[in-house]
Amino acid sequence: MIDLKELSQNNYRIELKPNYSLVGFPRVLFFAVLITTCLSIAAFFWYLGAKLILPFAGLELALVGLGFYLNFRWSSQREIILINPNKVRIEKGRVFKDFSYEEYRSFARFQSKIKSNGDMELFLSSKGQSIGIGSFLVQEELLELKEHLTKLVAELNLLPPGG
């Protein structure tokens, strides 16, 4: 998901986050219904005498819980791109900022590269460094982000120095 905001005149903020279908309480509710259903079926079979069903149901729920946790963790990642006439800043993280990179806009270049499988990658390059942008976005969103960045950079390039 791409969220573009103009914070002030010629000062832009682009927030990138992955797409996900369940957010907040519905995630917990879905997992609770799954646990309740699985444990009630396992308890029923345990009552009928199939004693090994319950431990394997617990193992299954632990693995599904791990999958949910990893998915929730992946879907909480964020990237923020701040662009103004003088600087470009990229911030990456989940709840807290894990990575930050700032460069003068005149030295930085947004570039795209097509991988061997036909997918596009976006990155910011400056002074021999390349920082990937939006690796979790789908190709349509990457194209949209590339268009936004191209438009913003072209708009900022038209400003007079110091403007």
LOPALO-604097 format. One line per field, with one value per atom (N, C-alpha, C): chain; y, z, x; residue number from 1; atom name; residue in one letter. Coordinates in steps of 0.001 Angstrom, whole numbers, plus 500000, padded with zeros to 6 digits. Layout:
c = A;... .
y = Y;... .
z = Z;... .
x = X;... .
k = NUM;... .
a = CA;... .
r = A;... .
This chain:
c = A;A;A;A;A;A;A;A;A;A;A;A;A;A;A;A;A;A;A;A;A;A;A;A;A;A;A;A;A;A;A;A;A;A;A;A;A;A;A;A;A;A;A;A;A;A;A;A;A;A;A;A;A;A;A;A;A;A;A;A;A;A;A;A;A;A;A;A;A;A;A;A;A;A;A;A;A;A;A;A;A;A;A;A;A;A;A;A;A;A;A;A;A;A;A;A;A;A;A;A;A;A;A;A;A;A;A;A;A;A;A;A;A;A;A;A;A;A;A;A;A;A;A;A;A;A;A;A;A;A;A;A;A;A;A;A;A;A;A;A;A;A;A;A;A;A;A;A;A;A;A;A;A;A;A;A;A;A;A;A;A;A;A;A;A;A;A;A;A;A;A;A;A;A;A;A;A;A;A;A;A;A;A;A;A;A;A;A;A;A;A;A;A;A;A;A;A;A;A;A;A;A;A;A;A;A;A;A;A;A;A;A;A;A;A;A;A;A;A;A;A;A;A;A;A;A;A;A;A;A;A;A;A;A;A;A;A;A;A;A;A;A;A;A;A;A;A;A;A;A;A;A;A;A;A;A;A;A;A;A;A;A;A;A;A;A;A;A;A;A;A;A;A;A;A;A;A;A;A;A;A;A;A;A;A;A;A;A;A;A;A;A;A;A;A;A;A;A;A;A;A;A;A;A;A;A;A;A;A;A;A;A;A;A;A;A;A;A;A;A;A;A;A;A;A;A;A;A;A;A;A;A;A;A;A;A;A;A;A;A;A;A;A;A;A;A;A;A;A;A;A;A;A;A;A;A;A;A;A;A;A;A;A;A;A;A;A;A;A;A;A;A;A;A;A;A;A;A;A;A;A;A;A;A;A;A;A;A;A;A;A;A;A;A;A;A;A;A;A;A;A;A;A;A;A;A;A;A;A;A;A;A;A;A;A;A;A;A;A;A;A;A;A;A;A;A;A;A;A;A;A;A;A;A;A;A;A;A;A;A;A;A;A;A;A;A;A;A;A;A;A;A;A;A;A;A;A;A;A;A;A;A;A;A;A;A;A;A;A;A;A;A;A;A;A;A;A;A;A;A;A;A;A;A;A;A;A;A;A .
y = 498826;500000;501232;502210;503447;504599;505391;506552;507777;508641;509843;511044;511824;513035;514181;515362;516566;517194;517125;517639;519159;519775;521222;521452;522694;522973;522372;521515;520861;519958;519415;518507;517303;516147;514997;513825;513029;511812;510682;509613;508424;507277;506691;505547;504296;503286;502013;500939;500118;498982;497857;496617;495489;495373;494730;494464;493268;493336;492216;492338;491185;491195;491342;490754;490843;491820;492715;493726;493712;493799;493988;492866;493222;492269;491126;491343;490205;489108;489484;488471;487576;488200;487474;486622;487162;486435;485199;485349;484222;483123;483510;482528;481873;482624;482063;481051;481341;480401;479137;479296;478150;477279;477891;477154;476426;477123;476530;475331;475471;474373;473174;473415;472322;471623;472389;471782;471046;471557;470860;469531;469492;468229;467259;467762;466912;466391;467227;466800;465736;465890;464892;463535;463518;462250;461707;462580;462138;461452;462045;461458;460077;459886;458598;457558;457988;457034;457205;458104;458349;459379;458879;459760;460545;460045;460734;461927;462071;463190;464533;464626;465896;466457;465647;466223;466682;465919;466324;467561;467701;468924;470121;469912;470986;471351;470346;470602;471364;470952;471633;473102;473347;474722;475542;474913;475634;476048;475156;475485;476547;476430;477451;478787;478751;479983;480625;479803;480328;480974;480330;480906;482246;482325;483581;484655;484294;485266;485797;484901;485338;486217;485875;486698;488066;488117;489402;490259;489635;490361;490912;490099;490543;491700;491602;492629;493927;493953;495191;496035;495599;496393;497653;498679;499977;500561;501318;502126;503520;504514;505896;506609;507284;508065;509525;510325;511759;512492;513322;514050;515522;516344;517795;518326;519600;520107;519847;519674;519510;518078;517294;515965;514897;513651;512452;511587;511106;510220;508983;507837;506572;505990;505611;504988;503652;502616;501281;500739;499956;499331;498770;498312;497790;498771;498527;499445;500635;500341;501372;501416;502525;502697;501836;500868;499994;500520;501258;501704;503089;503950;505284;505683;506284;506740;508094;509064;510413;510851;511509;511979;513268;514094;515277;514825;515476;515061;515165;516107;516268;515096;514355;513196;511895;511884;510652;510462;509189;508832;507661;507792;506668;505896;504607;503790;502537;501982;500713;499729;498466;497416;496260;495652;494489;493236;492376;491125;490119;489010;487996;487374;487367;486814;487842;489046;490080;491026;490770;491654;492872;493968;495210;495411;496018;496427;497927;498593;500017;500191;501143;501436;502865;503357;504682;504453;505090;504922;506273;506258;507463;507077;507652;507467;505993;505178;503770;502885;503430;502649;502534;501390;501190;500656;501310;500895;500509;499258;498782;499458;499670;500331;499452;499242;498569;497136;496376;494992;494130;494551;493788;494189;495198;495648;494746;494650;493914;494789;494191;494893;496117;496036;497189;498361;498065;499127;499683;498835;499331;500289;499961;500868;502189;502106;503316;504154;503503;504210;504862;504159;504726;505973;505932;507105;508274;507986;509042;509668;508840;509350;510158;509675;510403;511777;511817;513078;514033;513515;514371;514932;514082;514538;515565;515333;516296;517632;517571;518784;519538;518806;519460;519984;519344;519826;521166;521488;522749;523930;523652;524736;525429;526732;527431;526962;527073;526661;527332;526524;527058;527204;526778;526974;525837 .
z = 500000;500000;500000;499216;499090;499573;500497;501026;500828;499891;499561;500197;500952;501586;501359;501142;501091;502481;503214;504585;504608;503749;503549;502105;501709;500313;499958;498934;498416;499450;500367;501382;501424;500917;500714;501595;501931;502722;502023;501720;501110;502098;502527;503435;502658;502777;502103;503156;502934;503805;502975;503392;502611;502720;501725;501757;502652;503425;504248;504465;504618;504667;506075;507061;508422;509233;509940;510735;512150;513142;514527;515102;515671;516387;515507;514246;513422;513298;513312;513289;514530;515682;516944;516986;516541;516532;515632;514446;513528;514164;514778;515419;516606;517372;518513;518051;516962;516422;515939;515304;514831;515997;517051;518236;518892;519066;519714;518926;517622;516785;516862;516693;516706;518064;519140;520467;520843;520411;520728;519972;518729;517974;518619;518990;519628;520970;521744;523052;522877;521853;521576;521278;520419;520105;521314;522134;523360;524277;524366;525192;524673;523350;522759;522892;523341;523572;522687;521733;520870;521562;522449;523323;522584;521465;520758;519912;519743;518946;519614;520911;521625;521524;521746;521594;520174;519188;517803;517422;518007;517794;518395;519570;520183;519321;518759;517862;516619;516076;514910;515224;516373;516769;517010;517547;517747;516401;515413;514088;513378;513494;512901;513608;514934;515685;515259;515019;514521;513154;512299;510982;511083;511971;512197;512691;513666;514220;513137;512323;511264;510236;509923;508991;509579;510848;511495;511554;511851;511917;510541;509501;508151;507728;508051;507595;508383;509447;510214;509763;508738;508296;507560;507663;507055;506441;505380;504805;504586;504994;504813;503994;502945;502097;502270;502745;502917;501860;501072;499987;500129;500097;500027;499032;498733;497721;498037;499295;499663;499957;500591;501073;500739;500762;500659;501859;502561;503709;503545;503822;503819;505218;505769;507091;506948;507550;507501;508910;509126;510427;510576;511781;512101;513058;514334;515319;515501;515549;515699;514448;514243;513084;513265;512355;512409;511552;510492;509536;509033;508902;508370;507482;506345;505428;504890;504963;504478;503540;502454;501471;500844;500395;499645;498359;498014;496851;495565;495494;494274;494040;495095;494955;494784;495158;495174;493864;493480;492273;492589;492206;492284;490983;491093;489904;489979;488811;488744;487946;488271;487588;487369;486199;485897;486188;487044;487388;486253;486346;485287;485123;486180;486073;485577;485250;484722;485757;487033;488088;488211;488659;488802;490249;490436;491750;491714;492805;492946;494030;493826;494863;494729;495829;495882;495850;494927;494867;495012;495737;495967;496456;495842;496272;496411;495448;495453;496313;497028;497855;497159;497341;496830;497954;498175;499205;498513;498697;498093;498699;497860;498293;497921;498870;498601;498128;498703;498271;498520;499400;499731;498893;498038;497211;495995;495499;494260;493081;491913;490756;490354;490450;490100;491030;492313;493278;493054;492669;492358;491166;490154;489010;489434;490298;490805;491612;492462;493253;492348;491320;490374;489705;489321;488712;489694;490961;491982;492175;492293;492512;491316;490115;488907;488861;489173;489169;490242;491461;492552;492263;491781;491494;490365;489333;488230;488735;489605;490192;491033;491843;492694;491883;490744;489897;489228;489109;488495;489437;490724;491710;491578;491861;491857;493028;492929;494042;495342;496413;497728;497893;496901;496930;497473 .
x = 500847;500000;500889;500521;501290;500424;500979;500262;501152;500770;501537;500870;501657;501135;502107;501542;502359;502289;503403;503440;503371;504121;504078;504476;504565;504883;506246;506244;507451;508129;507374;507892;506946;507403;506526;506924;505907;506100;505364;506085;505490;505667;504548;504611;504242;505087;504876;504637;503636;503392;502786;503022;502496;500979;500396;498959;498693;497630;497206;495715;495062;493609;493044;493686;493179;494015;493335;494016;493443;494310;493886;493057;491903;491062;490554;490160;489721;490786;492066;493129;493036;492922;492859;491594;490479;489211;489306;489883;490040;490891;491996;492867;492166;491390;490660;489612;488913;487923;488629;489769;490548;491008;491501;491949;490774;489671;488495;487986;487896;487414;488350;489625;490599;490650;490668;490735;489449;488308;487055;486979;487411;487438;488429;489607;490617;490124;489452;488926;487842;487015;485978;486609;487631;488301;489070;489607;490287;489281;488086;487024;486614;486624;486262;487381;488585;489655;490873;490827;491987;492877;493736;494520;495607;496095;497180;496705;495407;494889;495206;495049;495222;496648;497700;499045;499346;498878;499133;498309;497131;496349;497084;497688;498486;499684;500351;501483;501024;499888;499331;499029;498417;498093;499356;500401;501664;502260;502213;502755;501910;500598;499724;499934;500096;500368;501674;502702;503972;503796;503014;502727;502006;501023;500303;501266;502103;503057;503990;504544;505456;504745;503495;502732;502417;502032;501737;502992;504111;505382;505760;505597;505926;505018;503729;502791;502901;503691;503831;505022;505744;506888;506436;507247;506954;508217;508035;509105;508542;509305;508879;509947;509506;510395;510003;510930;510706;511526;510862;511527;511211;512246;512076;513100;513114;514043;515513;515866;517268;517679;516820;517221;516191;516690;515860;516209;515200;515431;514572;515178;514459;514552;513402;513338;512619;513200;512602;512467;511421;511234;509839;509559;508233;507568;507670;507102;508043;509341;510357;511223;511881;512751;514007;514213;515381;516529;516181;517174;516790;517766;517515;518691;518379;519415;518983;519881;519576;520681;520272;521245;520723;521647;521240;520573;519481;518702;519500;520417;521207;522157;522516;523399;522619;521361;520568;519822;519685;518936;518017;516762;515842;515982;516246;516455;515596;515328;514615;515449;515281;516019;515056;515106;514280;515103;514565;515239;515059;515761;515719;514334;513514;512160;511141;511585;510700;510146;510390;509917;510828;510246;510991;511407;512565;513054;513279;512976;513269;514317;515214;516194;516689;517219;517834;519334;520010;521463;522136;523245;524018;525404;526408;527786;528164;527759;528115;527241;526281;525365;524019;523376;522026;521157;520020;519075;517778;517358;516122;514908;513910;512676;511490;510596;509337;509462;510360;510557;509323;508430;507232;506028;506168;505050;504878;503647;503391;503811;503949;504494;503672;502350;501513;501803;501989;502289;503697;504634;505979;505947;505158;505013;504378;503360;502719;503707;504502;505514;506545;506965;507939;507370;506092;505455;505395;505023;504974;506353;507373;508731;509222;508947;509347;508682;507398;506650;507177;507403;507881;509269;510165;511527;511512;510706;510616;510059;509053;508469;509499;510265;511272;512448;512739;513835;513512;512222;511824;511953;512118;512235;513582;513617;514893;515770;517081;517958;517554;517530;517144;515645;514843;513401;512680 .
k = 1;1;1;2;2;2;3;3;3;4;4;4;5;5;5;6;6;6;7;7;7;8;8;8;9;9;9;10;10;10;11;11;11;12;12;12;13;13;13;14;14;14;15;15;15;16;16;16;17;17;17;18;18;18;19;19;19;20;20;20;21;21;21;22;22;22;23;23;23;24;24;24;25;25;25;26;26;26;27;27;27;28;28;28;29;29;29;30;30;30;31;31;31;32;32;32;33;33;33;34;34;34;35;35;35;36;36;36;37;37;37;38;38;38;39;39;39;40;40;40;41;41;41;42;42;42;43;43;43;44;44;44;45;45;45;46;46;46;47;47;47;48;48;48;49;49;49;50;50;50;51;51;51;52;52;52;53;53;53;54;54;54;55;55;55;56;56;56;57;57;57;58;58;58;59;59;59;60;60;60;61;61;61;62;62;62;63;63;63;64;64;64;65;65;65;66;66;66;67;67;67;68;68;68;69;69;69;70;70;70;71;71;71;72;72;72;73;73;73;74;74;74;75;75;75;76;76;76;77;77;77;78;78;78;79;79;79;80;80;80;81;81;81;82;82;82;83;83;83;84;84;84;85;85;85;86;86;86;87;87;87;88;88;88;89;89;89;90;90;90;91;91;91;92;92;92;93;93;93;94;94;94;95;95;95;96;96;96;97;97;97;98;98;98;99;99;99;100;100;100;101;101;101;102;102;102;103;103;103;104;104;104;105;105;105;106;106;106;107;107;107;108;108;108;109;109;109;110;110;110;111;111;111;112;112;112;113;113;113;114;114;114;115;115;115;116;116;116;117;117;117;118;118;118;119;119;119;120;120;120;121;121;121;122;122;122;123;123;123;124;124;124;125;125;125;126;126;126;127;127;127;128;128;128;129;129;129;130;130;130;131;131;131;132;132;132;133;133;133;134;134;134;135;135;135;136;136;136;137;137;137;138;138;138;139;139;139;140;140;140;141;141;141;142;142;142;143;143;143;144;144;144;145;145;145;146;146;146;147;147;147;148;148;148;149;149;149;150;150;150;151;151;151;152;152;152;153;153;153;154;154;154;155;155;155;156;156;156;157;157;157;158;158;158;159;159;159;160;160;160;161;161;161;162;162;162;163;163;163 .
a = N;CA;C;N;CA;C;N;CA;C;N;CA;C;N;CA;C;N;CA;C;N;CA;C;N;CA;C;N;CA;C;N;CA;C;N;CA;C;N;CA;C;N;CA;C;N;CA;C;N;CA;C;N;CA;C;N;CA;C;N;CA;C;N;CA;C;N;CA;C;N;CA;C;N;CA;C;N;CA;C;N;CA;C;N;CA;C;N;CA;C;N;CA;C;N;CA;C;N;CA;C;N;CA;C;N;CA;C;N;CA;C;N;CA;C;N;CA;C;N;CA;C;N;CA;C;N;CA;C;N;CA;C;N;CA;C;N;CA;C;N;CA;C;N;CA;C;N;CA;C;N;CA;C;N;CA;C;N;CA;C;N;CA;C;N;CA;C;N;CA;C;N;CA;C;N;CA;C;N;CA;C;N;CA;C;N;CA;C;N;CA;C;N;CA;C;N;CA;C;N;CA;C;N;CA;C;N;CA;C;N;CA;C;N;CA;C;N;CA;C;N;CA;C;N;CA;C;N;CA;C;N;CA;C;N;CA;C;N;CA;C;N;CA;C;N;CA;C;N;CA;C;N;CA;C;N;CA;C;N;CA;C;N;CA;C;N;CA;C;N;CA;C;N;CA;C;N;CA;C;N;CA;C;N;CA;C;N;CA;C;N;CA;C;N;CA;C;N;CA;C;N;CA;C;N;CA;C;N;CA;C;N;CA;C;N;CA;C;N;CA;C;N;CA;C;N;CA;C;N;CA;C;N;CA;C;N;CA;C;N;CA;C;N;CA;C;N;CA;C;N;CA;C;N;CA;C;N;CA;C;N;CA;C;N;CA;C;N;CA;C;N;CA;C;N;CA;C;N;CA;C;N;CA;C;N;CA;C;N;CA;C;N;CA;C;N;CA;C;N;CA;C;N;CA;C;N;CA;C;N;CA;C;N;CA;C;N;CA;C;N;CA;C;N;CA;C;N;CA;C;N;CA;C;N;CA;C;N;CA;C;N;CA;C;N;CA;C;N;CA;C;N;CA;C;N;CA;C;N;CA;C;N;CA;C;N;CA;C;N;CA;C;N;CA;C;N;CA;C;N;CA;C;N;CA;C;N;CA;C;N;CA;C;N;CA;C;N;CA;C;N;CA;C;N;CA;C;N;CA;C;N;CA;C;N;CA;C;N;CA;C;N;CA;C;N;CA;C;N;CA;C;N;CA;C;N;CA;C;N;CA;C;N;CA;C;N;CA;C;N;CA;C;N;CA;C;N;CA;C;N;CA;C;N;CA;C;N;CA;C .
r = M;M;M;I;I;I;D;D;D;L;L;L;K;K;K;E;E;E;L;L;L;S;S;S;Q;Q;Q;N;N;N;N;N;N;Y;Y;Y;R;R;R;I;I;I;E;E;E;L;L;L;K;K;K;P;P;P;N;N;N;Y;Y;Y;S;S;S;L;L;L;V;V;V;G;G;G;F;F;F;P;P;P;R;R;R;V;V;V;L;L;L;F;F;F;F;F;F;A;A;A;V;V;V;L;L;L;I;I;I;T;T;T;T;T;T;C;C;C;L;L;L;S;S;S;I;I;I;A;A;A;A;A;A;F;F;F;F;F;F;W;W;W;Y;Y;Y;L;L;L;G;G;G;A;A;A;K;K;K;L;L;L;I;I;I;L;L;L;P;P;P;F;F;F;A;A;A;G;G;G;L;L;L;E;E;E;L;L;L;A;A;A;L;L;L;V;V;V;G;G;G;L;L;L;G;G;G;F;F;F;Y;Y;Y;L;L;L;N;N;N;F;F;F;R;R;R;W;W;W;S;S;S;S;S;S;Q;Q;Q;R;R;R;E;E;E;I;I;I;I;I;I;L;L;L;I;I;I;N;N;N;P;P;P;N;N;N;K;K;K;V;V;V;R;R;R;I;I;I;E;E;E;K;K;K;G;G;G;R;R;R;V;V;V;F;F;F;K;K;K;D;D;D;F;F;F;S;S;S;Y;Y;Y;E;E;E;E;E;E;Y;Y;Y;R;R;R;S;S;S;F;F;F;A;A;A;R;R;R;F;F;F;Q;Q;Q;S;S;S;K;K;K;I;I;I;K;K;K;S;S;S;N;N;N;G;G;G;D;D;D;M;M;M;E;E;E;L;L;L;F;F;F;L;L;L;S;S;S;S;S;S;K;K;K;G;G;G;Q;Q;Q;S;S;S;I;I;I;G;G;G;I;I;I;G;G;G;S;S;S;F;F;F;L;L;L;V;V;V;Q;Q;Q;E;E;E;E;E;E;L;L;L;L;L;L;E;E;E;L;L;L;K;K;K;E;E;E;H;H;H;L;L;L;T;T;T;K;K;K;L;L;L;V;V;V;A;A;A;E;E;E;L;L;L;N;N;N;L;L;L;L;L;L;P;P;P;P;P;P;G;G;G;G;G;G .
